[in-house]
């Protein structure tokens, strides 16, 4: 299915979901629509959709639903370099995920929060937060989520001048079961390894 087709179907889902009375479905539809726009580089539109998801989620009063919407909104704000706003929302997403006892959502939100710290130059803090996110993952955690956390951690290690640890995270991500089924994370892990190899080459 093309991106245009996906947007059309998600637009229908956004319109129909409220009729089901399922807040989670409505929020997921808004967030998915925003994610597609983000992948297309249309970050302001992605933020608008994510904000609509937060508004819908807030009405439900359910911590897990609100946390998920806040995480997506934090991603959209990061893409727009609005780090302070992203930090505020992601801190709340982390708190609500912990309250809901949703470890996967907690880890995903923590990893985004670590990325903000990375972008703001607080690499030591970013490593600590990423490692906390990684420590919460259980053996049943999805390959996609573990890859996402490890690739982000690897990038932070690389930025901090710790290539050995960075390589370990990238290689571990690539060795996970069915890693190739997650092309974005798979590609980023390979890019990370290539960057490490390029940095290690002696000057001509």
TIRO-2110 file (N, C-alpha, C; in Angstrom, 1 decimal):
// TIRO-2110
0.8, -1.2, 0.0, N, 1, A
0.0, 0.0, 0.0, CA, 1, A
0.9, 1.3, 0.0, C, 1, A
0.5, 2.2, -0.8, N, 2, A
1.3, 3.5, -0.9, CA, 2, A
1.0, 4.3, 0.4, C, 2, A
1.9, 5.3, 0.6, N, 3, A
1.6, 6.3, 1.7, CA, 3, A
0.3, 7.0, 1.6, C, 3, A
0.0, 7.3, 0.3, N, 4, A
-1.3, 8.1, 0.1, CA, 4, A
-2.5, 7.2, 0.4, C, 4, A
-2.4, 5.9, 0.1, N, 5, A
-3.4, 5.0, 0.4, CA, 5, A
-3.6, 4.8, 1.9, C, 5, A
-2.4, 4.7, 2.6, N, 6, A
-2.4, 4.5, 4.0, CA, 6, A
-3.1, 5.7, 4.7, C, 6, A
-2.7, 6.9, 4.2, N, 7, A
-3.3, 8.2, 4.8, CA, 7, A
-4.8, 8.2, 4.6, C, 7, A
-5.2, 7.8, 3.4, N, 8, A
-6.7, 7.7, 3.2, CA, 8, A
-7.4, 6.8, 4.1, C, 8, A
-6.8, 5.6, 4.3, N, 9, A
-7.5, 4.6, 5.2, CA, 9, A
-7.5, 5.1, 6.6, C, 9, A
-6.3, 5.7, 7.0, N, 10, A
-6.2, 6.2, 8.4, CA, 10, A
-7.2, 7.3, 8.6, C, 10, A
-7.4, 8.2, 7.6, N, 11, A
-8.3, 9.2, 7.7, CA, 11, A
-9.7, 8.7, 8.0, C, 11, A
-10.1, 7.6, 7.3, N, 12, A
-11.4, 7.0, 7.5, CA, 12, A
-11.4, 6.4, 9.0, C, 12, A
-10.3, 5.8, 9.4, N, 13, A
-10.3, 5.3, 10.8, CA, 13, A
-10.5, 6.4, 11.8, C, 13, A
-9.8, 7.5, 11.6, N, 14, A
-10.0, 8.6, 12.5, CA, 14, A
-11.4, 9.1, 12.6, C, 14, A
-12.1, 9.1, 11.4, N, 15, A
-13.5, 9.5, 11.4, CA, 15, A
-14.4, 8.5, 12.0, C, 15, A
-14.1, 7.2, 11.9, N, 16, A
-15.0, 6.1, 12.3, CA, 16, A
-14.8, 5.7, 13.8, C, 16, A
-13.5, 5.8, 14.2, N, 17, A
-13.2, 5.3, 15.5, CA, 17, A
-14.0, 5.8, 16.7, C, 17, A
-14.3, 7.1, 16.7, N, 18, A
-15.2, 7.6, 17.8, CA, 18, A
-16.5, 6.9, 18.0, C, 18, A
-17.0, 6.4, 16.9, N, 19, A
-18.3, 5.7, 16.9, CA, 19, A
-18.2, 4.4, 17.7, C, 19, A
-17.0, 3.9, 17.8, N, 20, A
-16.9, 2.6, 18.5, CA, 20, A
-16.8, 2.8, 20.0, C, 20, A
-16.5, 4.0, 20.4, N, 21, A
-16.4, 4.3, 21.8, CA, 21, A
-15.1, 3.8, 22.4, C, 21, A
-14.1, 3.4, 21.5, N, 22, A
-12.8, 2.8, 21.9, CA, 22, A
-11.8, 4.0, 21.8, C, 22, A
-11.4, 4.5, 23.0, N, 23, A
-10.5, 5.6, 23.0, CA, 23, A
-9.1, 5.2, 22.5, C, 23, A
-8.7, 4.0, 22.8, N, 24, A
-7.4, 3.5, 22.4, CA, 24, A
-7.4, 3.4, 20.8, C, 24, A
-8.4, 3.0, 20.2, N, 25, A
-8.5, 2.9, 18.8, CA, 25, A
-8.4, 4.3, 18.1, C, 25, A
-9.1, 5.3, 18.7, N, 26, A
-9.1, 6.6, 18.2, CA, 26, A
-7.7, 7.2, 18.3, C, 26, A
-7.1, 7.0, 19.4, N, 27, A
-5.7, 7.6, 19.7, CA, 27, A
-4.7, 6.9, 18.7, C, 27, A
-4.8, 5.6, 18.6, N, 28, A
-3.9, 4.9, 17.7, CA, 28, A
-4.1, 5.4, 16.2, C, 28, A
-5.3, 5.6, 15.8, N, 29, A
-5.5, 6.1, 14.4, CA, 29, A
-4.9, 7.5, 14.2, C, 29, A
-5.1, 8.4, 15.2, N, 30, A
-4.5, 9.7, 15.1, CA, 30, A
-2.9, 9.6, 15.1, C, 30, A
-2.4, 8.8, 16.0, N, 31, A
-0.9, 8.7, 16.1, CA, 31, A
-0.3, 8.0, 14.8, C, 31, A
-1.0, 7.0, 14.3, N, 32, A
-0.5, 6.4, 13.1, CA, 32, A
-0.5, 7.3, 11.9, C, 32, A
-1.6, 8.2, 11.8, N, 33, A
-1.7, 9.2, 10.8, CA, 33, A
-0.5, 10.2, 10.9, C, 33, A
-0.2, 10.6, 12.1, N, 34, A
0.9, 11.5, 12.4, CA, 34, A
2.2, 10.9, 12.1, C, 34, A
2.4, 9.6, 12.3, N, 35, A
3.6, 8.9, 12.1, CA, 35, A
3.9, 8.9, 10.6, C, 35, A
2.9, 8.6, 9.8, N, 36, A
3.1, 8.6, 8.3, CA, 36, A
3.6, 10.0, 7.8, C, 36, A
2.9, 11.1, 8.3, N, 37, A
3.3, 12.4, 7.9, CA, 37, A
4.7, 12.7, 8.4, C, 37, A
5.1, 12.2, 9.6, N, 38, A
6.4, 12.4, 10.0, CA, 38, A
7.5, 11.8, 9.1, C, 38, A
7.2, 10.5, 8.7, N, 39, A
8.1, 9.8, 7.8, CA, 39, A
8.2, 10.6, 6.4, C, 39, A
7.2, 11.3, 6.1, N, 40, A
7.2, 12.1, 4.8, CA, 40, A
7.9, 13.5, 5.0, C, 40, A
8.3, 13.8, 6.3, N, 41, A
8.9, 15.0, 6.6, CA, 41, A
7.9, 16.1, 6.8, C, 41, A
6.7, 15.8, 7.0, N, 42, A
5.6, 16.8, 7.2, CA, 42, A
5.4, 16.9, 8.7, C, 42, A
6.4, 17.4, 9.5, N, 43, A
6.4, 17.3, 10.9, CA, 43, A
5.3, 18.2, 11.6, C, 43, A
5.0, 19.3, 11.0, N, 44, A
4.0, 20.2, 11.6, CA, 44, A
2.7, 19.5, 11.6, C, 44, A
2.4, 18.8, 10.4, N, 45, A
1.1, 18.1, 10.3, CA, 45, A
1.1, 16.9, 11.3, C, 45, A
2.3, 16.3, 11.4, N, 46, A
2.4, 15.1, 12.4, CA, 46, A
2.1, 15.6, 13.8, C, 46, A
2.6, 16.8, 14.1, N, 47, A
2.3, 17.3, 15.5, CA, 47, A
0.8, 17.6, 15.7, C, 47, A
0.2, 18.1, 14.6, N, 48, A
-1.2, 18.4, 14.7, CA, 48, A
-2.0, 17.1, 15.0, C, 48, A
-1.7, 16.1, 14.3, N, 49, A
-2.4, 14.8, 14.5, CA, 49, A
-2.1, 14.2, 15.9, C, 49, A
-0.8, 14.3, 16.3, N, 50, A
-0.5, 13.8, 17.6, CA, 50, A
-1.2, 14.6, 18.7, C, 50, A
-1.3, 15.9, 18.5, N, 51, A
-2.0, 16.8, 19.5, CA, 51, A
-3.4, 16.4, 19.6, C, 51, A
-4.0, 16.1, 18.5, N, 52, A
-5.4, 15.6, 18.5, CA, 52, A
-5.6, 14.3, 19.2, C, 52, A
-4.5, 13.4, 19.1, N, 53, A
-4.5, 12.2, 19.9, CA, 53, A
-4.5, 12.4, 21.4, C, 53, A
-3.7, 13.4, 21.8, N, 54, A
-3.6, 13.8, 23.2, CA, 54, A
-4.9, 14.3, 23.7, C, 54, A
-5.6, 15.1, 22.9, N, 55, A
-6.9, 15.7, 23.3, CA, 55, A
-7.9, 14.6, 23.5, C, 55, A
-7.9, 13.6, 22.6, N, 56, A
-8.8, 12.4, 22.7, CA, 56, A
-8.5, 11.6, 23.9, C, 56, A
-7.2, 11.4, 24.1, N, 57, A
-6.7, 10.5, 25.2, CA, 57, A
-7.1, 11.2, 26.6, C, 57, A
-6.9, 12.5, 26.7, N, 58, A
-7.2, 13.1, 27.9, CA, 58, A
-8.6, 12.9, 28.3, C, 58, A
-9.5, 12.9, 27.4, N, 59, A
-10.9, 12.7, 27.7, CA, 59, A
-11.2, 11.3, 28.3, C, 59, A
-10.4, 10.4, 27.9, N, 60, A
-10.5, 9.0, 28.5, CA, 60, A
-10.1, 8.9, 29.9, C, 60, A
-9.1, 9.7, 30.3, N, 61, A
-8.6, 9.6, 31.7, CA, 61, A
-7.8, 8.4, 31.9, C, 61, A
-7.5, 7.6, 30.9, N, 62, A
-6.7, 6.4, 31.1, CA, 62, A
-5.2, 6.6, 30.9, C, 62, A
-4.4, 6.3, 32.0, N, 63, A
-3.0, 6.7, 31.9, CA, 63, A
-2.3, 6.1, 30.7, C, 63, A
-2.6, 4.8, 30.4, N, 64, A
-1.9, 4.2, 29.3, CA, 64, A
-2.2, 4.8, 28.0, C, 64, A
-3.4, 5.2, 27.8, N, 65, A
-3.8, 5.8, 26.5, CA, 65, A
-3.2, 7.2, 26.4, C, 65, A
-3.2, 8.0, 27.5, N, 66, A
-2.6, 9.3, 27.5, CA, 66, A
-1.1, 9.2, 27.3, C, 66, A
-0.4, 8.3, 28.0, N, 67, A
1.0, 8.2, 27.8, CA, 67, A
1.4, 7.9, 26.4, C, 67, A
0.7, 7.0, 25.7, N, 68, A
1.0, 6.6, 24.4, CA, 68, A
0.9, 7.9, 23.4, C, 68, A
-0.2, 8.6, 23.6, N, 69, A
-0.4, 9.9, 22.8, CA, 69, A
0.7, 10.9, 23.1, C, 69, A
1.1, 11.0, 24.4, N, 70, A
2.2, 12.0, 24.7, CA, 70, A
3.5, 11.5, 24.1, C, 70, A
3.8, 10.2, 24.0, N, 71, A
5.0, 9.8, 23.4, CA, 71, A
5.1, 10.1, 22.0, C, 71, A
4.0, 9.9, 21.2, N, 72, A
4.0, 10.3, 19.8, CA, 72, A
4.1, 11.8, 19.7, C, 72, A
3.5, 12.6, 20.5, N, 73, A
3.6, 14.0, 20.4, CA, 73, A
5.1, 14.5, 20.7, C, 73, A
5.7, 13.8, 21.7, N, 74, A
7.1, 14.1, 22.0, CA, 74, A
8.0, 13.8, 20.8, C, 74, A
7.7, 12.8, 20.0, N, 75, A
8.5, 12.5, 18.8, CA, 75, A
8.3, 13.6, 17.8, C, 75, A
7.0, 14.1, 17.6, N, 76, A
6.8, 15.2, 16.7, CA, 76, A
7.5, 16.5, 17.1, C, 76, A
7.5, 16.8, 18.4, N, 77, A
8.2, 18.0, 18.8, CA, 77, A
9.7, 17.8, 18.6, C, 77, A
10.2, 16.6, 18.9, N, 78, A
11.7, 16.4, 18.6, CA, 78, A
12.0, 16.7, 17.2, C, 78, A
11.2, 16.3, 16.3, N, 79, A
11.5, 16.5, 14.8, CA, 79, A
11.5, 18.0, 14.5, C, 79, A
10.8, 18.8, 15.3, N, 80, A
10.7, 20.2, 15.1, CA, 80, A
11.7, 21.0, 15.9, C, 80, A
12.6, 20.2, 16.6, N, 81, A
13.6, 20.8, 17.5, CA, 81, A
13.0, 21.6, 18.7, C, 81, A
11.9, 21.2, 19.1, N, 82, A
11.2, 21.9, 20.3, CA, 82, A
11.5, 21.0, 21.5, C, 82, A
12.7, 21.0, 21.9, N, 83, A
13.2, 20.1, 22.9, CA, 83, A
12.6, 20.3, 24.3, C, 83, A
12.4, 21.6, 24.7, N, 84, A
11.9, 21.8, 26.1, CA, 84, A
10.4, 21.3, 26.2, C, 84, A
9.6, 21.5, 25.1, N, 85, A
8.3, 21.0, 25.2, CA, 85, A
8.2, 19.5, 25.1, C, 85, A
9.1, 18.9, 24.3, N, 86, A
9.2, 17.5, 24.2, CA, 86, A
9.6, 16.9, 25.6, C, 86, A
10.5, 17.5, 26.3, N, 87, A
10.9, 17.0, 27.6, CA, 87, A
9.7, 17.0, 28.6, C, 87, A
9.0, 18.0, 28.6, N, 88, A
7.8, 18.1, 29.5, CA, 88, A
6.8, 17.0, 29.2, C, 88, A
6.5, 16.8, 27.9, N, 89, A
5.5, 15.8, 27.6, CA, 89, A
6.0, 14.4, 27.9, C, 89, A
7.3, 14.2, 27.5, N, 90, A
7.9, 12.8, 27.7, CA, 90, A
8.0, 12.5, 29.2, C, 90, A
8.3, 13.4, 30.0, N, 91, A
8.4, 13.2, 31.5, CA, 91, A
7.0, 12.7, 32.0, C, 91, A
6.0, 13.3, 31.5, N, 92, A
4.6, 12.9, 31.9, CA, 92, A
4.3, 11.6, 31.3, C, 92, A
4.7, 11.3, 30.0, N, 93, A
4.5, 10.0, 29.4, CA, 93, A
5.1, 8.9, 30.2, C, 93, A
6.3, 9.1, 30.7, N, 94, A
7.1, 8.1, 31.5, CA, 94, A
6.3, 7.9, 32.8, C, 94, A
5.9, 9.0, 33.5, N, 95, A
5.2, 8.8, 34.7, CA, 95, A
3.9, 8.0, 34.6, C, 95, A
3.1, 8.4, 33.5, N, 96, A
1.8, 7.7, 33.3, CA, 96, A
2.0, 6.2, 32.9, C, 96, A
3.1, 5.9, 32.1, N, 97, A
3.3, 4.5, 31.7, CA, 97, A
3.7, 3.7, 33.0, C, 97, A
4.5, 4.3, 33.9, N, 98, A
4.8, 3.6, 35.1, CA, 98, A
3.6, 3.4, 35.9, C, 98, A
2.7, 4.4, 36.0, N, 99, A
1.4, 4.3, 36.7, CA, 99, A
0.6, 3.2, 36.2, C, 99, A
0.6, 3.1, 34.8, N, 100, A
-0.2, 2.0, 34.2, CA, 100, A
0.5, 0.7, 34.2, C, 100, A
1.7, 0.6, 34.7, N, 101, A
2.5, -0.6, 34.8, CA, 101, A
2.7, -1.3, 33.4, C, 101, A
2.8, -0.4, 32.4, N, 102, A
3.1, -0.8, 31.0, CA, 102, A
4.6, -0.7, 30.7, C, 102, A
5.3, -1.8, 30.9, N, 103, A
6.8, -1.7, 30.8, CA, 103, A
7.2, -1.4, 29.4, C, 103, A
6.6, -1.8, 28.4, N, 104, A
7.0, -1.5, 27.0, CA, 104, A
6.8, 0.0, 26.7, C, 104, A
5.7, 0.5, 27.1, N, 105, A
5.5, 1.9, 26.9, CA, 105, A
6.4, 2.8, 27.8, C, 105, A
6.7, 2.3, 29.0, N, 106, A
7.6, 3.0, 29.9, CA, 106, A
9.0, 3.0, 29.2, C, 106, A
9.5, 1.9, 28.7, N, 107, A
10.8, 1.8, 28.0, CA, 107, A
10.8, 2.7, 26.8, C, 107, A
9.8, 2.7, 26.0, N, 108, A
9.8, 3.5, 24.8, CA, 108, A
9.8, 5.0, 25.1, C, 108, A
9.0, 5.4, 26.1, N, 109, A
9.0, 6.8, 26.5, CA, 109, A
10.3, 7.2, 27.1, C, 109, A
10.9, 6.4, 27.9, N, 110, A
12.2, 6.7, 28.5, CA, 110, A
13.3, 6.9, 27.4, C, 110, A
13.2, 6.0, 26.4, N, 111, A
14.2, 6.1, 25.3, CA, 111, A
14.1, 7.4, 24.6, C, 111, A
12.9, 7.9, 24.4, N, 112, A
12.7, 9.2, 23.7, CA, 112, A
13.2, 10.3, 24.6, C, 112, A
13.0, 10.2, 25.9, N, 113, A
13.5, 11.2, 26.8, CA, 113, A
15.0, 11.2, 26.8, C, 113, A
15.6, 10.1, 26.7, N, 114, A
17.1, 10.0, 26.6, CA, 114, A
17.6, 10.7, 25.3, C, 114, A
16.8, 10.5, 24.2, N, 115, A
17.2, 11.2, 23.0, CA, 115, A
17.2, 12.7, 23.1, C, 115, A
16.2, 13.2, 23.9, N, 116, A
16.2, 14.7, 24.1, CA, 116, A
17.5, 15.1, 24.8, C, 116, A
17.8, 14.3, 25.9, N, 117, A
19.1, 14.6, 26.6, CA, 117, A
20.3, 14.6, 25.7, C, 117, A
20.3, 13.6, 24.8, N, 118, A
21.4, 13.5, 23.8, CA, 118, A
21.5, 14.7, 22.9, C, 118, A
20.3, 15.1, 22.4, N, 119, A
20.3, 16.3, 21.5, CA, 119, A
20.7, 17.6, 22.2, C, 119, A
20.5, 17.6, 23.5, N, 120, A
20.8, 18.8, 24.3, CA, 120, A
22.3, 18.8, 24.8, C, 120, A
23.0, 17.7, 24.4, N, 121, A
24.4, 17.6, 24.8, CA, 121, A
24.7, 16.9, 26.1, C, 121, A
23.6, 16.4, 26.8, N, 122, A
23.8, 15.8, 28.1, CA, 122, A
24.0, 14.3, 27.8, C, 122, A
25.1, 13.9, 27.3, N, 123, A
25.3, 12.5, 26.8, CA, 123, A
25.4, 11.5, 28.0, C, 123, A
26.0, 11.9, 29.1, N, 124, A
26.1, 11.0, 30.2, CA, 124, A
24.7, 10.7, 30.7, C, 124, A
23.9, 11.7, 30.9, N, 125, A
22.5, 11.5, 31.3, CA, 125, A
21.7, 10.7, 30.3, C, 125, A
22.0, 10.9, 29.0, N, 126, A
21.3, 10.2, 28.0, CA, 126, A
21.6, 8.7, 28.0, C, 126, A
22.9, 8.4, 28.3, N, 127, A
23.3, 7.0, 28.4, CA, 127, A
22.5, 6.3, 29.6, C, 127, A
22.5, 7.0, 30.7, N, 128, A
21.9, 6.4, 31.9, CA, 128, A
20.4, 6.2, 31.6, C, 128, A
19.7, 7.1, 31.0, N, 129, A
18.3, 6.9, 30.8, CA, 129, A
18.0, 5.8, 29.8, C, 129, A
18.8, 5.8, 28.7, N, 130, A
18.7, 4.7, 27.7, CA, 130, A
18.9, 3.3, 28.4, C, 130, A
19.9, 3.2, 29.3, N, 131, A
20.2, 2.0, 29.9, CA, 131, A
19.1, 1.6, 30.9, C, 131, A
18.4, 2.6, 31.5, N, 132, A
17.3, 2.3, 32.3, CA, 132, A
16.1, 1.7, 31.5, C, 132, A
16.0, 2.3, 30.3, N, 133, A
14.9, 1.8, 29.4, CA, 133, A
15.2, 0.4, 29.0, C, 133, A
16.5, 0.1, 28.7, N, 134, A
16.9, -1.2, 28.3, CA, 134, A
16.7, -2.2, 29.4, C, 134, A
16.9, -1.8, 30.6, N, 135, A
16.8, -2.7, 31.8, CA, 135, A
15.4, -3.1, 32.1, C, 135, A
14.4, -2.3, 31.6, N, 136, A
13.0, -2.7, 31.9, CA, 136, A
12.4, -3.7, 30.9, C, 136, A
13.1, -3.9, 29.8, N, 137, A
12.6, -4.8, 28.8, CA, 137, A
12.7, -6.3, 29.3, C, 137, A
11.6, -7.0, 29.1, N, 138, A
11.5, -8.4, 29.5, CA, 138, A
11.8, -9.3, 28.3, C, 138, A
12.0, -10.6, 28.5, N, 139, A
12.3, -11.5, 27.4, CA, 139, A
11.1, -11.5, 26.3, C, 139, A
10.0, -11.1, 26.7, N, 140, A
8.8, -11.1, 25.8, CA, 140, A
8.7, -9.7, 25.1, C, 140, A
9.6, -8.8, 25.3, N, 141, A
9.5, -7.5, 24.6, CA, 141, A
9.6, -7.7, 23.1, C, 141, A
9.0, -6.8, 22.4, N, 142, A
9.0, -7.0, 20.9, CA, 142, A
10.4, -6.7, 20.4, C, 142, A
10.8, -7.3, 19.3, N, 143, A
12.1, -7.1, 18.7, CA, 143, A
12.2, -5.6, 18.3, C, 143, A
11.1, -5.1, 17.7, N, 144, A
11.1, -3.7, 17.3, CA, 144, A
11.5, -2.8, 18.4, C, 144, A
10.9, -2.9, 19.6, N, 145, A
11.2, -2.0, 20.7, CA, 145, A
12.6, -2.2, 21.2, C, 145, A
13.1, -3.4, 21.3, N, 146, A
14.5, -3.6, 21.8, CA, 146, A
15.5, -3.0, 20.7, C, 146, A
15.2, -3.2, 19.5, N, 147, A
16.1, -2.6, 18.4, CA, 147, A
16.1, -1.1, 18.6, C, 147, A
14.9, -0.5, 18.7, N, 148, A
14.8, 0.9, 18.8, CA, 148, A
15.6, 1.5, 20.0, C, 148, A
15.5, 0.9, 21.1, N, 149, A
16.2, 1.3, 22.3, CA, 149, A
17.7, 1.1, 22.1, C, 149, A
18.1, 0.0, 21.6, N, 150, A
19.6, -0.3, 21.4, CA, 150, A
20.2, 0.6, 20.4, C, 150, A
19.5, 0.9, 19.3, N, 151, A
20.0, 1.8, 18.2, CA, 151, A
20.2, 3.2, 18.8, C, 151, A
19.2, 3.6, 19.5, N, 152, A
19.3, 5.0, 20.1, CA, 152, A
20.5, 5.0, 21.1, C, 152, A
20.6, 4.0, 22.0, N, 153, A
21.7, 3.9, 22.9, CA, 153, A
23.0, 3.9, 22.2, C, 153, A
23.1, 3.1, 21.1, N, 154, A
24.3, 3.0, 20.3, CA, 154, A
24.8, 4.3, 19.8, C, 154, A
23.8, 5.1, 19.3, N, 155, A
24.1, 6.4, 18.7, CA, 155, A
24.6, 7.4, 19.8, C, 155, A
24.1, 7.2, 21.0, N, 156, A
24.5, 8.1, 22.1, CA, 156, A
25.9, 7.7, 22.6, C, 156, A
26.2, 6.4, 22.6, N, 157, A
27.6, 5.9, 22.9, CA, 157, A
28.5, 6.5, 21.9, C, 157, A
28.2, 6.4, 20.6, N, 158, A
29.1, 6.9, 19.6, CA, 158, A
29.3, 8.4, 19.7, C, 158, A
28.3, 9.1, 20.0, N, 159, A
28.5, 10.6, 20.2, CA, 159, A
29.3, 10.9, 21.4, C, 159, A
29.3, 10.0, 22.4, N, 160, A
30.1, 10.2, 23.6, CA, 160, A
31.5, 9.7, 23.5, C, 160, A
31.9, 9.2, 22.3, N, 161, A
33.2, 8.7, 22.1, CA, 161, A
33.5, 7.4, 22.7, C, 161, A
32.5, 6.6, 22.7, N, 162, A
32.6, 5.2, 23.3, CA, 162, A
32.2, 4.2, 22.2, C, 162, A
33.1, 4.0, 21.2, N, 163, A
32.8, 3.2, 20.0, CA, 163, A
32.6, 1.7, 20.4, C, 163, A
33.3, 1.2, 21.4, N, 164, A
33.2, -0.2, 21.7, CA, 164, A
31.7, -0.5, 22.2, C, 164, A
31.2, 0.3, 23.1, N, 165, A
29.9, 0.1, 23.6, CA, 165, A
28.9, 0.4, 22.4, C, 165, A
29.1, 1.4, 21.6, N, 166, A
28.2, 1.7, 20.5, CA, 166, A
28.1, 0.5, 19.6, C, 166, A
29.3, -0.1, 19.2, N, 167, A
29.3, -1.3, 18.3, CA, 167, A
28.5, -2.4, 18.9, C, 167, A
28.7, -2.6, 20.2, N, 168, A
27.9, -3.7, 20.9, CA, 168, A
26.4, -3.6, 20.7, C, 168, A
26.0, -2.3, 20.9, N, 169, A
24.5, -2.1, 20.8, CA, 169, A
24.0, -2.3, 19.4, C, 169, A
24.7, -1.8, 18.4, N, 170, A
24.3, -1.9, 17.0, CA, 170, A
24.3, -3.4, 16.6, C, 170, A
25.3, -4.1, 17.0, N, 171, A
25.4, -5.5, 16.6, CA, 171, A
24.4, -6.4, 17.3, C, 171, A
24.1, -6.1, 18.6, N, 172, A
23.1, -6.8, 19.3, CA, 172, A
21.7, -6.6, 18.7, C, 172, A
21.5, -5.3, 18.3, N, 173, A
20.2, -5.0, 17.6, CA, 173, A
20.0, -5.8, 16.4, C, 173, A
21.1, -5.9, 15.6, N, 174, A
21.0, -6.6, 14.3, CA, 174, A
20.9, -8.1, 14.5, C, 174, A
21.3, -8.6, 15.6, N, 175, A
21.3, -10.1, 15.9, CA, 175, A
20.0, -10.6, 16.5, C, 175, A
19.1, -9.6, 16.8, N, 176, A
17.8, -10.0, 17.4, CA, 176, A
17.0, -10.8, 16.4, C, 176, A
16.1, -11.7, 16.9, N, 177, A
15.3, -12.5, 16.0, CA, 177, A
14.4, -11.6, 15.1, C, 177, A
14.5, -12.0, 13.8, N, 178, A
13.7, -11.2, 12.8, CA, 178, A
14.0, -9.8, 12.7, C, 178, A
15.2, -9.4, 13.0, N, 179, A
15.6, -8.0, 13.0, CA, 179, A
15.4, -7.4, 11.6, C, 179, A
15.6, -8.1, 10.6, N, 180, A
15.4, -7.6, 9.2, CA, 180, A
14.0, -7.2, 8.9, C, 180, A
13.1, -7.7, 9.7, N, 181, A
11.7, -7.4, 9.5, CA, 181, A
11.3, -5.9, 9.9, C, 181, A
12.3, -5.3, 10.5, N, 182, A
12.1, -3.9, 11.0, CA, 182, A
13.1, -3.0, 10.3, C, 182, A
12.8, -2.7, 9.0, N, 183, A
13.8, -2.0, 8.1, CA, 183, A
14.4, -0.7, 8.6, C, 183, A
13.5, 0.1, 9.3, N, 184, A
14.1, 1.4, 9.7, CA, 184, A
15.1, 1.2, 10.8, C, 184, A
14.8, 0.4, 11.8, N, 185, A
15.8, 0.2, 12.9, CA, 185, A
17.0, -0.6, 12.4, C, 185, A
16.7, -1.5, 11.5, N, 186, A
17.8, -2.4, 10.9, CA, 186, A
18.8, -1.4, 10.1, C, 186, A
18.2, -0.5, 9.3, N, 187, A
19.0, 0.4, 8.5, CA, 187, A
19.8, 1.3, 9.4, C, 187, A
19.2, 1.8, 10.5, N, 188, A
19.9, 2.7, 11.4, CA, 188, A
21.1, 2.0, 12.1, C, 188, A
20.9, 0.8, 12.4, N, 189, A
21.9, 0.0, 13.1, CA, 189, A
23.1, -0.1, 12.1, C, 189, A
22.8, -0.5, 10.9, N, 190, A
23.9, -0.6, 9.9, CA, 190, A
24.6, 0.7, 9.6, C, 190, A
23.8, 1.8, 9.6, N, 191, A
24.4, 3.1, 9.4, CA, 191, A
25.3, 3.5, 10.6, C, 191, A
24.9, 3.1, 11.8, N, 192, A
25.7, 3.3, 13.0, CA, 192, A
27.1, 2.6, 12.9, C, 192, A
27.0, 1.4, 12.4, N, 193, A
28.3, 0.6, 12.3, CA, 193, A
29.2, 1.2, 11.2, C, 193, A
28.6, 1.6, 10.1, N, 194, A
29.4, 2.2, 9.0, CA, 194, A
30.0, 3.5, 9.5, C, 194, A
29.3, 4.3, 10.3, N, 195, A
29.9, 5.5, 10.8, CA, 195, A
31.0, 5.2, 11.8, C, 195, A
30.9, 4.2, 12.6, N, 196, A
32.0, 3.8, 13.5, CA, 196, A
33.2, 3.4, 12.7, C, 196, A
33.0, 2.6, 11.6, N, 197, A
34.1, 2.1, 10.8, CA, 197, A
34.8, 3.3, 10.1, C, 197, A
34.0, 4.2, 9.6, N, 198, A
34.6, 5.4, 8.9, CA, 198, A
35.4, 6.2, 9.9, C, 198, A
34.9, 6.4, 11.1, N, 199, A
35.6, 7.2, 12.1, CA, 199, A
36.9, 6.5, 12.6, C, 199, A
37.0, 5.2, 12.5, N, 200, A
38.2, 4.4, 12.9, CA, 200, A
39.2, 4.3, 11.8, C, 200, A
38.9, 4.7, 10.6, N, 201, A
39.9, 4.6, 9.5, CA, 201, A
41.0, 5.7, 9.7, C, 201, A
42.2, 5.3, 9.5, N, 202, A
43.3, 6.3, 9.6, CA, 202, A
43.2, 7.3, 8.5, C, 202, A
43.6, 8.5, 8.8, N, 203, A
43.6, 9.6, 7.7, CA, 203, A
44.5, 9.2, 6.6, C, 203, A
44.2, 9.6, 5.3, N, 204, A
45.0, 9.3, 4.2, CA, 204, A
46.4, 10.0, 4.3, C, 204, A
END
